Amino acid sequence: MKRTLWLLALLTVGYGCSDSDPIVGSDGEEGASDDSDGGGAGGSDASGAGGAGGAPPSPVCPDASDVYAVEPAASNLLFLLDRSGSMHLRVTATETRWTLTTAGLANILASVPDETVAGLAMFPSGDQPVTCCGVTAGNYVECSCAAGELPEPASRCDATTYESLAVSMDALGAAHEADMVSTVAASDTEFYWGTPLAPALGGTLDAALAMSLPGVTSVVLLTDGLPTSCDTTDDPTANDIQRALDLAAVGATSGVRTYVVGIDGEAASSDPATDLAINLSQLASAGGTAAFAGCEASNDCAYLVNVDNFEQALADALETIALDAASCVFELPMPDGGTPDYDAVNITVTNADGTDAIPRDTTHQNGWDYLPGNEQVKLYGDACESFKADANAKIEVVVGCTTIEN
């Protein structure tokens, strides 16, 4: 609620410099001011372009009502880690999907800034690990389970099971990082049954949304399989991937995006409905984190990690996700007064080459757009990459001129 107050500064009558409503002063000259001190519109707002702070006008809108320098929003990363039995399949003679994934998680936790807020959920949860399944010498999962040895789905397939995180969200420091790593390590030798993807994702998203953390919250899903083990006579379609897609889409609309890392994600199938790469790509797209514009056409929206490049690809994926989640999202400023005008906002970037406007791009290929709720904006494509590449680049929100669109 508080962060949406910035919109109230966008005055639509006698204010700003949109094409349809230019600033006209008492002498009839466009862009002139009635203020006796010669300041621009919004002269009473110390944080704006014409305020007491004396911020210079923006080149894209010299008579802007307000210009605000903004910083990247705080980043909150909630890792959702698949610990199903297939994660114990070997990648090398000595390393498994699980050991390499958990090492990659530890590395990214050590590398992101300490002010990053992070937490951990794992699935399946709610059941005890099983002892009647294991990985054979030929590197495939084999089970020899008597009746009743495999757990019933009631707990692991209940979304509320995952609303209680394995490690709560907190700022990363040495103690919190160690807590996350040790919690994951406790499952190093355990074999859990099934992949309850939809309830795990749904419960984790619910937990993230309930926290209402400041900044931008993202779920980072790492999984090697499609949904299994939740279908029953009463609910025969419980393993349908569409359930996970719908949950990811609702989460993104509500403000929590889902990044997807597919472990051995190129394990292809002749049936698109059961092809891991296709389904995880759709999941990333639904979660609002498609890896690049147009990736849906090639089913390449998720970050795929495979046997031939496992460690490096995983490191690259997690680094890209952490940087994207943190660096290219900006909180919008919060001035007071007026009426909202979503079409009178521009975003500029200033670097050694000067100041340029970034067009708004609702297709998310190259430009900026509002995130759900209109409390934050995100840069996409080259606009994001250019900002990340220049440590001295400055982003400003310019209020009062018609939004430049791609």
Secondary structure, DSSP 8 states (H G I E B T S, - for coil): -GGGGGGGG---SS-S-BTTB--B-TTS-BT----TT---TTTT-TTSTTSTT----BTTBTT-SEEEEE-B--EEEEEEEE-BGGGGSBSSSS-BHHHHHHHHHHHHHHHS-TT-EEEEEEES-SS---SSEEE-TTSSEEE---TT-S--STTTT-GGGGGS-SEEEEE--HHHHHHHHHHHHTTTT--B----HHHHHHHHHHHHHHH--SSEEEEEEEESS---S---SS-TTTT-HHHHHHHHHHHHHHTEEEEEEEETTT---SSGGG-HHHHHHHHHHHTT--SSTTGGGGT--SEEE-GGGHHHHHHHHHHHHHHHHHHSEEE-----SS---TTSEEEEEEETTEEEEE-B-TTSSSEEEE-TTSSEEEEETHHHHHHHH-TT-EEEEEESS---B-
